[in-house]
Amino acid sequence: MFDVQNIFHLDDWVSQPVDVYLVICQTDEVSGGARFHWINLTLYLQERKSHQSRQIFIGGDNLEMQAVCA
C-alpha cells in the first residue's frame, strides 16, 4: 500500500497526457535482494470507486525484464 501525502497529486496524475506509473522498491534485509512492483497509476485511479482515498493498493506485478519488454 502507498499513501499519497497530497490529495491534489491524484488529480494531477490522472490529467497527464501520458499514463503515469508508480514503482515501489521492496527490499529484503535478510537476503539483501530487492523486488520492484509497478502499477499503471492512471488506469488505477480512473477505475477505482473511491476518488477521495489517498491510499493506493499495489497488488501489482513484479517489475521484471519480461514486463518491461512486453
C-alpha positions as CSV (number, residue, x, y, z in Angstrom):
1,M,0.0,0.0,0.0
2,F,1.1,3.5,-0.8
3,D,-0.2,6.6,0.9
4,V,-0.4,9.8,-1.2
5,Q,0.6,12.7,1.0
6,N,-1.0,15.4,-1.1
7,I,-4.5,14.5,-2.4
8,F,-4.1,17.1,-5.2
9,H,-1.5,14.9,-6.8
10,L,-4.2,12.3,-7.6
11,D,-5.9,14.8,-10.0
12,D,-2.6,15.8,-11.4
13,W,-1.6,12.3,-12.2
14,V,-4.9,11.4,-13.9
15,S,-4.9,14.6,-16.0
16,Q,-1.5,14.0,-17.6
17,P,-1.3,13.5,-21.4
18,V,0.5,10.2,-20.9
19,D,0.0,7.3,-18.4
20,V,1.7,7.7,-15.0
21,Y,3.2,4.6,-13.4
22,L,4.0,4.1,-9.8
23,V,7.1,1.9,-9.0
24,I,7.8,0.7,-5.4
25,C,11.0,-1.0,-4.3
26,Q,10.7,-3.6,-1.5
27,T,14.0,-4.6,0.0
28,D,14.7,-7.8,1.9
29,E,17.2,-7.1,4.6
30,V,17.9,-10.8,5.2
31,S,18.8,-11.7,1.6
32,G,19.9,-8.2,0.5
33,G,17.7,-8.5,-2.5
34,A,15.1,-6.1,-3.8
35,R,11.8,-6.6,-5.6
36,F,10.1,-3.9,-7.6
37,H,6.3,-3.6,-8.0
38,W,4.6,-1.4,-10.5
39,I,1.1,-0.2,-11.4
40,N,-0.4,1.9,-14.1
41,L,-1.5,4.7,-11.8
42,T,-3.6,6.5,-14.4
43,L,-5.8,3.4,-15.1
44,Y,-5.9,2.5,-11.4
45,L,-7.2,6.0,-10.4
46,Q,-9.7,6.1,-13.3
47,E,-11.2,2.7,-12.4
48,R,-11.4,2.8,-8.6
49,K,-14.6,3.6,-6.9
50,S,-13.3,5.9,-4.1
51,H,-12.0,9.1,-5.6
52,Q,-11.3,10.6,-2.2
53,S,-9.0,7.9,-0.8
54,R,-5.3,8.7,-0.5
55,Q,-4.4,5.0,-0.3
56,I,-3.2,3.1,-3.4
57,F,-3.1,-0.6,-3.1
58,I,-0.4,-2.3,-5.2
59,G,-1.3,-5.9,-5.7
60,G,0.9,-5.3,-8.7
61,D,3.1,-7.1,-11.0
62,N,6.7,-7.6,-10.3
63,L,8.8,-5.3,-12.4
64,E,10.9,-7.8,-14.4
65,M,12.5,-7.8,-17.8
66,Q,9.6,-9.7,-19.3
67,A,7.2,-7.0,-18.1
68,V,9.3,-4.1,-19.4
69,C,9.8,-5.7,-22.9
70,A,6.2,-6.7,-23.3
